[in-house]
Amino acid sequence: MNDLLLNLTNQMYRRTNSLYRQTILCADKDFDDDYEAEGSLMIDVDYEKDEVCKDILQLSDDNFYGSDFAYMINLIGESEEFHSYYFGRNIEECNIHHREECTLEENECKNELDDGVSWAEGNLCNSAFNDIVICHAAHSICTHHPYSIPDLLRINSYWIDVKVTCQHITDQQGRRYKDL
């Protein structure tokens, strides 16, 4: 899971930077005043009662516990989405807020959280992880979100959104953002 989450995080950063560069290279200076590129890595659990949930791993001894693990993980996600101002379903995020005075490379976002130092703290502070460099996304799920390590191991579906916003900003006198 740790390797998967690190890979997904890095894919999110690469794709966000790529879309940002493409947007800048194809900019419409007559319309575009500002640009933003945003990437989000999220847990994606789509739960429907009485249906097999493919977003949660089903294990052979699930019936022994008498619990609906898919329902519980979905409930945690929905509860967090409504009660958490900052995180919601987002595990990792990256943002580029265009600055005209900077080069493309200076405007890009970089995964500086995964620098080879383990994020094994909080719920992940366990001697079993001493030889593993825990990525920030795994840390985020188990420390900044109310999921446990067993929840992390059962979650089978992740979603990455990458969005570019091109903004045209004008005041009442017809002046453009860059002229204000």
N, CA and C atoms as an extended XYZ file, in Angstrom:
540
Properties=species:S:1:pos:R:3:atomname:S:1:resname:S:1:resid:I:1 pbc="F F F"
N         0.830       -1.192        0.000 N   MET     1
C         0.000        0.000        0.000 CA  MET     1
C         0.870        1.249        0.000 C   MET     1
N         1.932        1.218        0.776 N   ASN     2
C         2.827        2.366        0.861 CA  ASN     2
C         3.397        2.705       -0.520 C   ASN     2
N         3.877        1.674       -1.242 N   ASP     3
C         4.438        1.905       -2.581 CA  ASP     3
C         3.373        2.420       -3.541 C   ASP     3
N         2.169        1.841       -3.467 N   LEU     4
C         1.080        2.290       -4.321 CA  LEU     4
C         0.742        3.759       -4.059 C   LEU     4
N         0.617        4.124       -2.788 N   LEU     5
C         0.267        5.505       -2.442 CA  LEU     5
C         1.359        6.490       -2.850 C   LEU     5
N         2.611        6.104       -2.688 N   LEU     6
C         3.705        6.972       -3.130 CA  LEU     6
C         3.675        7.136       -4.646 C   LEU     6
N         3.447        6.047       -5.351 N   ASN     7
C         3.356        6.103       -6.816 CA  ASN     7
C         2.186        6.993       -7.262 C   ASN     7
N         1.025        6.836       -6.651 N   LEU     8
C        -0.132        7.663       -6.997 CA  LEU     8
C         0.129        9.140       -6.701 C   LEU     8
N         0.772        9.423       -5.579 N   THR     9
C         1.109       10.804       -5.238 CA  THR     9
C         2.024       11.400       -6.298 C   THR     9
N         3.043       10.662       -6.690 N   ASN    10
C         3.976       11.161       -7.700 CA  ASN    10
C         3.296       11.324       -9.065 C   ASN    10
N         2.376       10.430       -9.412 N   GLN    11
C         1.615       10.581      -10.658 CA  GLN    11
C         0.769       11.847      -10.617 C   GLN    11
N         0.158       12.138       -9.463 N   MET    12
C        -0.656       13.339       -9.310 CA  MET    12
C         0.195       14.587       -9.532 C   MET    12
N         1.384       14.622       -8.937 N   TYR    13
C         2.282       15.766       -9.119 CA  TYR    13
C         2.695       15.903      -10.585 C   TYR    13
N         3.093       14.783      -11.222 N   ARG    14
C         3.522       14.837      -12.625 CA  ARG    14
C         2.406       15.353      -13.526 C   ARG    14
N         1.208       14.828      -13.325 N   ARG    15
C         0.096       15.216      -14.201 CA  ARG    15
C        -0.316       16.667      -13.958 C   ARG    15
N        -0.317       17.112      -12.730 N   THR    16
C        -0.646       18.507      -12.417 CA  THR    16
C         0.354       19.434      -13.091 C   THR    16
N         1.634       19.125      -12.983 N   ASN    17
C         2.658       19.941      -13.630 CA  ASN    17
C         2.524       19.913      -15.145 C   ASN    17
N         2.235       18.751      -15.698 N   SER    18
C         2.091       18.616      -17.148 CA  SER    18
C         0.927       19.463      -17.668 C   SER    18
N        -0.220       19.374      -17.009 N   LEU    19
C        -1.367       20.179      -17.445 CA  LEU    19
C        -1.101       21.668      -17.286 C   LEU    19
N        -0.406       22.048      -16.233 N   TYR    20
C        -0.047       23.451      -16.040 CA  TYR    20
C         0.837       23.935      -17.198 C   TYR    20
N         1.874       23.155      -17.540 N   ARG    21
C         2.766       23.548      -18.633 CA  ARG    21
C         2.006       23.656      -19.953 C   ARG    21
N         1.139       22.689      -20.235 N   GLN    22
C         0.356       22.727      -21.478 CA  GLN    22
C        -0.536       23.964      -21.518 C   GLN    22
N        -1.124       24.305      -20.379 N   THR    23
C        -1.999       25.473      -20.307 CA  THR    23
C        -1.214       26.747      -20.586 C   THR    23
N        -0.047       26.877      -19.999 N   ILE    24
C         0.774       28.072      -20.201 CA  ILE    24
C         1.242       28.167      -21.649 C   ILE    24
N         1.625       27.046      -22.240 N   LEU    25
C         2.098       27.056      -23.619 CA  LEU    25
C         0.991       27.399      -24.609 C   LEU    25
N        -0.247       27.098      -24.256 N   CYS    26
C        -1.394       27.368      -25.136 CA  CYS    26
C        -2.219       28.551      -24.637 C   CYS    26
N        -1.631       29.387      -23.827 N   ALA    27
C        -2.376       30.486      -23.196 CA  ALA    27
C        -3.000       31.414      -24.233 C   ALA    27
N        -4.179       31.907      -23.891 N   ASP    28
C        -4.885       32.896      -24.700 CA  ASP    28
C        -4.777       34.227      -23.966 C   ASP    28
N        -3.771       35.019      -24.328 N   LYS    29
C        -3.496       36.270      -23.603 CA  LYS    29
C        -4.652       37.262      -23.706 C   LYS    29
N        -5.516       37.113      -24.702 N   ASP    30
C        -6.678       38.008      -24.809 CA  ASP    30
C        -7.769       37.665      -23.805 C   ASP    30
N        -7.730       36.456      -23.273 N   PHE    31
C        -8.753       36.031      -22.317 CA  PHE    31
C        -8.179       35.736      -20.939 C   PHE    31
N        -7.095       34.967      -20.887 N   ASP    32
C        -6.571       34.443      -19.624 CA  ASP    32
C        -5.861       35.524      -18.813 C   ASP    32
N        -6.278       35.673      -17.570 N   ASP    33
C        -5.604       36.577      -16.637 CA  ASP    33
C        -4.814       35.821      -15.586 C   ASP    33
N        -5.281       34.646      -15.229 N   ASP    34
C        -4.652       33.903      -14.153 CA  ASP    34
C        -4.904       32.419      -14.377 C   ASP    34
N        -4.011       31.600      -13.815 N   TYR    35
C        -4.109       30.153      -13.966 CA  TYR    35
C        -3.882       29.493      -12.624 C   TYR    35
N        -4.560       28.388      -12.419 N   GLU    36
C        -4.321       27.539      -11.262 CA  GLU    36
C        -4.389       26.091      -11.725 C   GLU    36
N        -3.521       25.288      -11.190 N   ALA    37
C        -3.574       23.847      -11.433 CA  ALA    37
C        -3.629       23.183      -10.069 C   ALA    37
N        -4.552       22.244       -9.911 N   GLU    38
C        -4.748       21.593       -8.620 CA  GLU    38
C        -4.850       20.086       -8.809 C   GLU    38
N        -4.141       19.361       -7.963 N   GLY    39
C        -4.221       17.909       -7.963 CA  GLY    39
C        -4.677       17.430       -6.602 C   GLY    39
N        -5.505       16.386       -6.581 N   SER    40
C        -5.993       15.792       -5.328 CA  SER    40
C        -5.976       14.277       -5.452 C   SER    40
N        -5.445       13.634       -4.432 N   LEU    41
C        -5.506       12.181       -4.302 CA  LEU    41
C        -6.506       11.884       -3.201 C   LEU    41
N        -7.529       11.100       -3.522 N   MET    42
C        -8.621       10.849       -2.588 CA  MET    42
C        -8.904        9.357       -2.453 C   MET    42
N        -9.504        9.017       -1.340 N   ILE    43
C       -10.050        7.675       -1.166 CA  ILE    43
C       -11.381        7.649       -1.899 C   ILE    43
N       -11.628        6.583       -2.653 N   ASP    44
C       -12.863        6.492       -3.427 CA  ASP    44
C       -13.606        5.218       -3.053 C   ASP    44
N       -14.501        5.323       -2.100 N   VAL    45
C       -15.315        4.181       -1.683 CA  VAL    45
C       -16.753        4.459       -2.080 C   VAL    45
N       -17.252        3.679       -3.013 N   ASP    46
C       -18.630        3.809       -3.476 CA  ASP    46
C       -19.412        2.630       -2.907 C   ASP    46
N       -20.179        2.889       -1.869 N   TYR    47
C       -20.865        1.821       -1.146 CA  TYR    47
C       -22.354        1.832       -1.473 C   TYR    47
N       -22.869        0.676       -1.812 N   GLU    48
C       -24.306        0.474       -2.000 CA  GLU    48
C       -24.692       -0.761       -1.196 C   GLU    48
N       -25.657       -0.592       -0.296 N   LYS    49
C       -26.098       -1.724        0.536 CA  LYS    49
C       -26.553       -2.878       -0.362 C   LYS    49
N       -26.255       -4.076        0.028 N   ASP    50
C       -26.617       -5.312       -0.659 CA  ASP    50
C       -25.874       -5.513       -1.981 C   ASP    50
N       -24.819       -4.740       -2.225 N   GLU    51
C       -23.977       -4.962       -3.397 CA  GLU    51
C       -22.554       -5.199       -2.921 C   GLU    51
N       -21.824       -5.981       -3.669 N   VAL    52
C       -20.422       -6.215       -3.339 CA  VAL    52
C       -19.656       -4.926       -3.623 C   VAL    52
N       -18.940       -4.441       -2.636 N   CYS    53
C       -18.172       -3.207       -2.766 CA  CYS    53
C       -16.769       -3.539       -3.267 C   CYS    53
N       -16.484       -3.197       -4.514 N   LYS    54
C       -15.177       -3.486       -5.098 CA  LYS    54
C       -14.107       -2.516       -4.605 C   LYS    54
N       -14.525       -1.454       -3.934 N   ASP    55
C       -13.577       -0.455       -3.449 CA  ASP    55
C       -12.936       -0.846       -2.123 C   ASP    55
N       -13.413       -1.921       -1.514 N   ILE    56
C       -12.868       -2.443       -0.263 CA  ILE    56
C       -12.525       -3.912       -0.484 C   ILE    56
N       -11.312       -4.302       -0.112 N   LEU    57
C       -10.932       -5.703       -0.261 CA  LEU    57
C       -11.821       -6.582        0.609 C   LEU    57
N       -12.311       -7.641        0.018 N   GLN    58
C       -13.109       -8.621        0.737 CA  GLN    58
C       -12.177       -9.761        1.135 C   GLN    58
N       -12.111      -10.067        2.418 N   LEU    59
C       -11.247      -11.132        2.897 CA  LEU    59
C       -12.076      -12.355        3.263 C   LEU    59
N       -11.451      -13.518        3.218 N   SER    60
C       -12.188      -14.776        3.404 CA  SER    60
C       -12.835      -14.895        4.781 C   SER    60
N       -12.279      -14.264        5.802 N   ASP    61
C       -12.849      -14.408        7.144 CA  ASP    61
C       -13.740      -13.219        7.544 C   ASP    61
N       -14.167      -12.412        6.599 N   ASP    62
C       -15.010      -11.249        6.918 CA  ASP    62
C       -16.294      -11.637        7.641 C   ASP    62
N       -16.925      -12.716        7.215 N   ASN    63
C       -18.198      -13.121        7.829 CA  ASN    63
C       -18.024      -13.532        9.284 C   ASN    63
N       -16.841      -14.013        9.654 N   PHE    64
C       -16.562      -14.413       11.025 CA  PHE    64
C       -16.769      -13.234       11.983 C   PHE    64
N       -16.386      -12.043       11.543 N   TYR    65
C       -16.484      -10.862       12.405 CA  TYR    65
C       -17.891      -10.273       12.432 C   TYR    65
N       -18.701      -10.616       11.449 N   GLY    66
C       -20.076      -10.114       11.417 CA  GLY    66
C       -20.165       -8.617       11.172 C   GLY    66
N       -19.158       -8.059       10.591 N   SER    67
C       -19.139       -6.613       10.335 CA  SER    67
C       -19.145       -6.344        8.840 C   SER    67
N       -19.728       -5.230        8.486 N   ASP    68
C       -19.737       -4.776        7.094 CA  ASP    68
C       -18.612       -3.753        6.956 C   ASP    68
N       -17.417       -4.236        6.624 N   PHE    69
C       -16.244       -3.375        6.573 CA  PHE    69
C       -16.395       -2.274        5.524 C   PHE    69
N       -17.003       -2.588        4.402 N   ALA    70
C       -17.209       -1.570        3.366 CA  ALA    70
C       -18.097       -0.450        3.896 C   ALA    70
N       -19.151       -0.795        4.592 N   TYR    71
C       -20.044        0.212        5.166 CA  TYR    71
C       -19.303        1.066        6.194 C   TYR    71
N       -18.512        0.418        7.063 N   MET    72
C       -17.809        1.172        8.101 CA  MET    72
C       -16.806        2.155        7.499 C   MET    72
N       -16.038        1.724        6.497 N   ILE    73
C       -15.053        2.613        5.885 CA  ILE    73
C       -15.754        3.733        5.121 C   ILE    73
N       -16.853        3.417        4.451 N   ASN    74
C       -17.622        4.454        3.758 CA  ASN    74
C       -18.199        5.456        4.752 C   ASN    74
N       -18.711        4.961        5.865 N   LEU    75
C       -19.272        5.839        6.900 CA  LEU    75
C       -18.202        6.776        7.469 C   LEU    75
N       -17.008        6.265        7.702 N   ILE    76
C       -15.913        7.113        8.179 CA  ILE    76
C       -15.659        8.225        7.171 C   ILE    76
N       -15.599        7.869        5.897 N   GLY    77
C       -15.347        8.866        4.850 CA  GLY    77
C       -16.437        9.905        4.759 C   GLY    77
N       -17.684        9.471        4.796 N   GLU    78
C       -18.791       10.428        4.725 CA  GLU    78
C       -18.837       11.320        5.952 C   GLU    78
N       -18.609       10.750        7.115 N   SER    79
C       -18.610       11.531        8.345 CA  SER    79
C       -17.496       12.564        8.312 C   SER    79
N       -16.333       12.163        7.868 N   GLU    80
C       -15.202       13.084        7.816 CA  GLU    80
C       -15.444       14.197        6.803 C   GLU    80
N       -16.062       13.848        5.685 N   GLU    81
C       -16.324       14.845        4.645 CA  GLU    81
C       -17.207       15.970        5.171 C   GLU    81
N       -18.164       15.648        6.014 N   PHE    82
C       -19.085       16.656        6.528 CA  PHE    82
C       -18.570       17.366        7.776 C   PHE    82
N       -17.645       16.745        8.506 N   HIS    83
C       -17.191       17.319        9.767 CA  HIS    83
C       -15.775       17.876        9.723 C   HIS    83
N       -15.081       17.679        8.640 N   SER    84
C       -13.701       18.135        8.573 CA  SER    84
C       -13.588       19.277        7.577 C   SER    84
N       -13.226       20.442        8.072 N   TYR    85
C       -13.066       21.601        7.204 CA  TYR    85
C       -11.889       21.431        6.261 C   TYR    85
N       -10.786       20.906        6.761 N   TYR    86
C        -9.556       20.916        5.980 CA  TYR    86
C        -9.399       19.706        5.068 C   TYR    86
N        -9.553       18.496        5.581 N   PHE    87
C        -9.157       17.330        4.817 CA  PHE    87
C       -10.253       16.763        3.921 C   PHE    87
N       -11.420       16.498        4.466 N   GLY    88
C       -12.427       15.807        3.676 CA  GLY    88
C       -11.873       14.482        3.183 C   GLY    88
N       -12.127       14.133        1.941 N   ARG    89
C       -11.622       12.877        1.384 CA  ARG    89
C       -10.217       13.013        0.804 C   ARG    89
N        -9.685       14.218        0.739 N   ASN    90
C        -8.350       14.414        0.172 CA  ASN    90
C        -7.275       13.833        1.078 C   ASN    90
N        -6.420       13.021        0.483 N   ILE    91
C        -5.273       12.466        1.191 CA  ILE    91
C        -4.060       13.363        0.936 C   ILE    91
N        -3.857       13.701       -0.310 N   GLU    92
C        -2.741       14.539       -0.741 CA  GLU    92
C        -3.276       15.579       -1.712 C   GLU    92
N        -2.642       16.740       -1.710 N   GLU    93
C        -3.017       17.803       -2.639 CA  GLU    93
C        -1.759       18.506       -3.132 C   GLU    93
N        -1.834       19.037       -4.335 N   CYS    94
C        -0.787       19.935       -4.811 CA  CYS    94
C        -1.468       21.051       -5.595 C   CYS    94
N        -0.895       22.236       -5.508 N   ASN    95
C        -1.498       23.405       -6.151 CA  ASN    95
C        -0.423       24.253       -6.801 C   ASN    95
N        -0.740       24.768       -7.959 N   ILE    96
C         0.119       25.744       -8.620 CA  ILE    96
C        -0.719       26.992       -8.815 C   ILE    96
N        -0.294       28.072       -8.210 N   HIS    97
C        -0.918       29.378       -8.420 CA  HIS    97
C         0.064       30.169       -9.267 C   HIS    97
N        -0.305       30.397      -10.514 N   HIS    98
C         0.590       31.007      -11.496 CA  HIS    98
C         1.118       32.353      -11.015 C   HIS    98
N         2.418       32.506      -11.160 N   ARG    99
C         3.061       33.791      -10.908 CA  ARG    99
C         3.799       34.172      -12.185 C   ARG    99
N         3.397       35.247      -12.780 N   GLU   100
C         3.930       35.686      -14.073 CA  GLU   100
C         5.444       35.884      -14.042 C   GLU   100
N         5.968       36.345      -12.910 N   GLU   101
C         7.395       36.663      -12.821 CA  GLU   101
C         8.275       35.421      -12.681 C   GLU   101
N         7.690       34.237      -12.554 N   CYS   102
C         8.460       33.010      -12.336 CA  CYS   102
C         8.538       32.172      -13.607 C   CYS   102
N         9.575       31.367      -13.690 N   THR   103
C         9.711       30.437      -14.808 CA  THR   103
C         8.742       29.276      -14.610 C   THR   103
N         8.584       28.471      -15.667 N   LEU   104
C         7.725       27.285      -15.554 CA  LEU   104
C         8.193       26.386      -14.416 C   LEU   104
N         9.491       26.164      -14.323 N   GLU   105
C        10.027       25.282      -13.285 CA  GLU   105
C         9.769       25.849      -11.891 C   GLU   105
N         9.884       27.158      -11.737 N   GLU   106
C         9.645       27.777      -10.432 CA  GLU   106
C         8.168       27.703      -10.042 C   GLU   106
N         7.272       27.695      -11.028 N   ASN   107
C         5.842       27.624      -10.752 CA  ASN   107
C         5.369       26.197      -10.483 C   ASN   107
N         6.147       25.190      -10.854 N   GLU   108
C         5.709       23.811      -10.680 CA  GLU   108
C         5.645       23.421       -9.210 C   GLU   108
N         4.776       22.439       -8.919 N   CYS   109
C         4.723       21.909       -7.558 CA  CYS   109
C         5.582       20.652       -7.495 C   CYS   109
N         6.194       20.451       -6.348 N   LYS   110
C         7.093       19.319       -6.144 CA  LYS   110
C         6.664       18.554       -4.897 C   LYS   110
N         6.847       17.260       -4.940 N   ASN   111
C         6.532       16.422       -3.788 CA  ASN   111
C         7.699       16.493       -2.811 C   ASN   111
N         7.705       17.518       -1.998 N   GLU   112
C         8.782       17.711       -1.035 CA  GLU   112
C         8.530       16.971        0.277 C   GLU   112
N         7.344       16.418        0.451 N   LEU   113
C         7.040       15.683        1.682 CA  LEU   113
C         7.658       14.289        1.686 C   LEU   113
N         7.782       13.701        0.497 N   ASP   114
C         8.366       12.365        0.387 CA  ASP   114
C         9.819       12.497       -0.034 C   ASP   114
N        10.665       12.792        0.943 N   ASP   115
C        12.075       13.074        0.691 CA  ASP   115
C        12.992       11.969        1.208 C   ASP   115
N        12.444       10.790        1.448 N   GLY   116
C        13.240        9.680        1.951 CA  GLY   116
C        13.220        9.530        3.463 C   GLY   116
N        12.585       10.477        4.163 N   VAL   117
C        12.439       10.394        5.615 CA  VAL   117
C        11.052        9.811        5.899 C   VAL   117
N        11.002        8.807        6.741 N   SER   118
C         9.747        8.117        7.016 CA  SER   118
C         8.761        8.990        7.784 C   SER   118
N         7.494        8.839        7.432 N   TRP   119
C         6.397        9.507        8.133 CA  TRP   119
C         5.757        8.550        9.145 C   TRP   119
N         6.532        7.614        9.676 N   ALA   120
C         6.015        6.633       10.639 CA  ALA   120
C         5.849        7.300       11.994 C   ALA   120
N         4.710        7.922       12.182 N   GLU   121
C         4.372        8.541       13.462 CA  GLU   121
C         2.881        8.389       13.681 C   GLU   121
N         2.412        8.781       14.822 N   GLY   122
C         0.989        8.612       15.125 CA  GLY   122
C         0.627        7.145       15.105 C   GLY   122
N        -0.448        6.796       14.389 N   ASN   123
C        -0.894        5.400       14.305 CA  ASN   123
C         0.115        4.503       13.602 C   ASN   123
N         1.034        5.088       12.854 N   LEU   124
C         2.019        4.303       12.114 CA  LEU   124
C         3.337        4.148       12.871 C   LEU   124
N         3.369        4.573       14.107 N   CYS   125
C         4.570        4.449       14.928 CA  CYS   125
C         4.578        3.045       15.524 C   CYS   125
N         5.166        2.123       14.790 N   ASN   126
C         5.147        0.719       15.154 CA  ASN   126
C         6.497        0.125       14.755 C   ASN   126
N         7.082       -0.674       15.602 N   SER   127
C         8.394       -1.257       15.303 CA  SER   127
C         8.373       -2.111       14.038 C   SER   127
N         7.207       -2.606       13.636 N   ALA   128
C         7.107       -3.398       12.405 CA  ALA   128
C         7.440       -2.562       11.173 C   ALA   128
N         7.371       -1.233       11.298 N   PHE   129
C         7.633       -0.345       10.164 CA  PHE   129
C         9.020        0.277       10.208 C   PHE   129
N         9.897       -0.190       11.099 N   ASN   130
C        11.216        0.413       11.256 CA  ASN   130
C        12.035        0.423        9.971 C   ASN   130
N        11.891       -0.584        9.133 N   ASP   131
C        12.692       -0.678        7.911 CA  ASP   131
C        11.954       -0.156        6.679 C   ASP   131
N        10.816        0.481        6.888 N   ILE   132
C        10.011        0.995        5.775 CA  ILE   132
C         9.960        2.511        5.863 C   ILE   132
N        10.203        3.163        4.740 N   VAL   133
C        10.016        4.611        4.682 CA  VAL   133
C         8.543        4.832        4.350 C   VAL   133
N         7.769        5.167        5.359 N   ILE   134
C         6.324        5.385        5.185 CA  ILE   134
C         6.125        6.692        4.435 C   ILE   134
N         5.362        6.645        3.347 N   CYS   135
C         5.120        7.854        2.550 CA  CYS   135
C         4.096        8.751        3.250 C   CYS   135
N         4.053        9.999        2.823 N   HIS   136
C         3.164       10.959        3.462 CA  HIS   136
C         1.693       10.586        3.269 C   HIS   136
N         1.332       10.014        2.126 N   ALA   137
C        -0.070        9.648        1.893 CA  ALA   137
C        -0.533        8.586        2.899 C   ALA   137
N         0.287        7.569        3.166 N   ALA   138
C        -0.080        6.552        4.165 CA  ALA   138
C        -0.190        7.200        5.539 C   ALA   138
N         0.737        8.077        5.857 N   HIS   139
C         0.692        8.837        7.117 CA  HIS   139
C        -0.596        9.652        7.194 C   HIS   139
N        -0.941       10.316        6.116 N   SER   140
C        -2.131       11.158        6.087 CA  SER   140
C        -3.399       10.352        6.373 C   SER   140
N        -3.515        9.188        5.736 N   ILE   141
C        -4.708        8.355        5.924 CA  ILE   141
C        -4.863        7.937        7.386 C   ILE   141
N        -3.761        7.519        8.008 N   CYS   142
C        -3.840        6.959        9.362 CA  CYS   142
C        -3.613        7.971       10.479 C   CYS   142
N        -3.169        9.182       10.154 N   THR   143
C        -2.884       10.163       11.194 CA  THR   143
C        -3.779       11.392       11.083 C   THR   143
N        -4.002       11.888        9.886 N   HIS   144
C        -4.827       13.085        9.691 CA  HIS   144
C        -6.279       12.746        9.382 C   HIS   144
N        -6.543       11.496        9.151 N   HIS   145
C        -7.893       10.998        8.871 CA  HIS   145
C        -8.210        9.923        9.914 C   HIS   145
N        -9.470        9.625       10.127 N   PRO   146
C        -9.817        8.670       11.185 CA  PRO   146
C        -9.762        7.200       10.761 C   PRO   146
N        -8.896        6.862        9.806 N   TYR   147
C        -8.772        5.481        9.366 CA  TYR   147
C        -7.667        4.783       10.153 C   TYR   147
N        -7.850        3.496       10.369 N   SER   148
C        -6.852        2.686       11.067 CA  SER   148
C        -5.946        2.014       10.031 C   SER   148
N        -4.906        1.349       10.521 N   ILE   149
C        -4.032        0.593        9.625 CA  ILE   149
C        -4.815       -0.519        8.918 C   ILE   149
N        -5.685       -1.282        9.622 N   PRO   150
C        -6.494       -2.276        8.896 CA  PRO   150
C        -7.394       -1.634        7.824 C   PRO   150
N        -7.924       -0.433        8.089 N   ASP   151
C        -8.712        0.262        7.066 CA  ASP   151
C        -7.833        0.552        5.852 C   ASP   151
N        -6.639        1.068        6.091 N   LEU   152
C        -5.694        1.381        5.015 CA  LEU   152
C        -5.436        0.148        4.156 C   LEU   152
N        -5.285       -1.006        4.806 N   LEU   153
C        -5.000       -2.236        4.067 CA  LEU   153
C        -6.208       -2.750        3.282 C   LEU   153
N        -7.410       -2.353        3.669 N   ARG   154
C        -8.626       -2.793        2.980 CA  ARG   154
C        -9.059       -1.857        1.852 C   ARG   154
N        -8.706       -0.593        1.947 N   ILE   155
C        -9.135        0.364        0.916 CA  ILE   155
C        -8.505       -0.048       -0.409 C   ILE   155
N        -9.343       -0.216       -1.420 N   ASN   156
C        -8.909       -0.783       -2.689 CA  ASN   156
C        -9.086        0.185       -3.852 C   ASN   156
N        -9.503        1.406       -3.582 N   SER   157
C        -9.797        2.306       -4.691 CA  SER   157
C        -9.421        3.741       -4.322 C   SER   157
N        -8.641        4.339       -5.187 N   TYR   158
C        -8.210        5.725       -5.001 CA  TYR   158
C        -8.548        6.516       -6.256 C   TYR   158
N        -8.726        7.797       -6.078 N   TRP   159
C        -9.171        8.674       -7.153 CA  TRP   159
C        -8.226        9.866       -7.192 C   TRP   159
N        -7.755       10.216       -8.383 N   ILE   160
C        -6.941       11.419       -8.548 CA  ILE   160
C        -7.704       12.375       -9.448 C   ILE   160
N        -7.876       13.594       -8.969 N   ASP   161
C        -8.440       14.679       -9.777 CA  ASP   161
C        -7.330       15.669      -10.060 C   ASP   161
N        -7.216       16.085      -11.301 N   VAL   162
C        -6.306       17.163      -11.669 CA  VAL   162
C        -7.124       18.156      -12.467 C   VAL   162
N        -7.098       19.410      -12.016 N   LYS   163
C        -7.914       20.448      -12.643 CA  LYS   163
C        -7.046       21.655      -12.964 C   LYS   163
N        -7.323       22.259      -14.093 N   VAL   164
C        -6.705       23.535      -14.446 CA  VAL   164
C        -7.827       24.553      -14.554 C   VAL   164
N        -7.610       25.699      -13.944 N   THR   165
C        -8.578       26.785      -14.008 CA  THR   165
C        -7.923       27.969      -14.704 C   THR   165
N        -8.537       28.427      -15.779 N   CYS   166
C        -8.105       29.644      -16.462 CA  CYS   166
C        -9.122       30.716      -16.100 C   CYS   166
N        -8.626       31.816      -15.564 N   GLN   167
C        -9.538       32.848      -15.065 CA  GLN   167
C        -9.436       34.119      -15.904 C   GLN   167
N       -10.583       34.701      -16.161 N   HIS   168
C       -10.698       36.004      -16.822 CA  HIS   168
C       -11.363       36.915      -15.803 C   HIS   168
N       -10.655       37.954      -15.372 N   ILE   169
C       -11.123       38.785      -14.267 CA  ILE   169
C       -11.198       40.236      -14.738 C   ILE   169
N       -12.394       40.809      -14.597 N   THR   170
C       -12.633       42.177      -15.059 CA  THR   170
C       -13.438       42.932      -14.009 C   THR   170
N       -13.103       44.223      -13.789 N   ASP   171
C       -13.903       45.028      -12.859 CA  ASP   171
C       -15.017       45.757      -13.613 C   ASP   171
N       -15.803       46.566      -12.915 N   GLN   172
C       -16.959       47.243      -13.518 CA  GLN   172
C       -16.577       48.229      -14.611 C   GLN   172
N       -15.355       48.747      -14.565 N   GLN   173
C       -14.900       49.671      -15.593 CA  GLN   173
C       -14.282       48.941      -16.795 C   GLN   173
N       -14.311       47.631      -16.769 N   GLY   174
C       -13.772       46.843      -17.874 CA  GLY   174
C       -12.277       46.632      -17.791 C   GLY   174
N       -11.665       47.023      -16.674 N   ARG   175
C       -10.223       46.808      -16.517 CA  ARG   175
C        -9.962       45.355      -16.168 C   ARG   175
N        -8.935       44.810      -16.780 N   ARG   176
C        -8.552       43.430      -16.542 CA  ARG   176
C        -7.702       43.296      -15.296 C   ARG   176
N        -7.638       42.116      -14.768 N   TYR   177
C        -6.912       41.788      -13.537 CA  TYR   177
C        -5.470       42.313      -13.579 C   TYR   177
N        -4.793       42.047      -14.686 N   LYS   178
C        -3.390       42.446      -14.777 CA  LYS   178
C        -3.207       43.956      -14.792 C   LYS   178
N        -4.271       44.705      -15.087 N   ASP   179
C        -4.188       46.166      -15.123 CA  ASP   179
C        -4.642       46.807      -13.808 C   ASP   179
N        -5.142       46.019      -12.885 N   LEU   180
C        -5.632       46.573      -11.625 CA  LEU   180
C        -4.517       46.807      -10.625 C   LEU   180
